[in-house]
Amino acid sequence: MAGPGGVAGPDTHSGPAHSGPAGPAPGPGRFVQIGEAAERVGLSIRTIRHYEEVGLIVPSARSEGGFRLYTGADLDRLAVVRRMKPLGFTLDEMRDLLGLLDALDTAVSGDRTALRDRLATFHEAADARVAALRDELAVAEGFAGTLRARLDQHGG
C-alpha cells in the first residue's frame, strides 16, 4: 500500500495502537505527515522537528516532495517522549529509554534480564517524579484554596 507522495513500506508498529488526542495511529502501511503526527500525539510541529534534529525521533520515510512521513510505531515513540517531558527527563534520558525499549523488543532471553533491570530503573524514576509532581500540585491547590477563601471572605 502506498502512502502520501507514493511512498510505500511496511508499518513496523507491533504494539497496541497509539491513541492520542486525535485518535488511533495510522493503520499498517499508512503514513501520516508531520502536522497530523503532531495533532495525534499532542506535540507541536516545531517540537517534533527539534526531536528529529537532536536524533531522538526519525521519520520512517519521506514523500517524493520531501515531507516527513510517520508510521504508527513513530507515533508511539513520540508519545513516549511526550509522556517523559512533564516528568523532567532529559533528551539523553529519553534517547536512552527509546533505545532500551527497542532493545527489549528484539532481545533474546539471556539479554532481557539486564534490559528489564534498566527499565525498572526508569520506572522507579518516573514514579518518584510523579510523586514529586503530586506534592507540588497539593501545594498549588492549597494556594488556590487560600485565594478562594480570601475572595469569599471579601464578598467575591
Secondary structure, DSSP 8 states (H G I E B T S, - for coil): -B-GGG-B------SS--EETTEE---TT--EEHHHHHHHHT--HHHHHHHHHTTS---SEE-TT--EEE-HHHHHHHHHHHHHGGGT--HHHHHHHHHHHHHHHH--HHHHHHHHHHHHHHHHHHHHHHHHHHHHHHHHHHHHHHHHHHHHHTT-
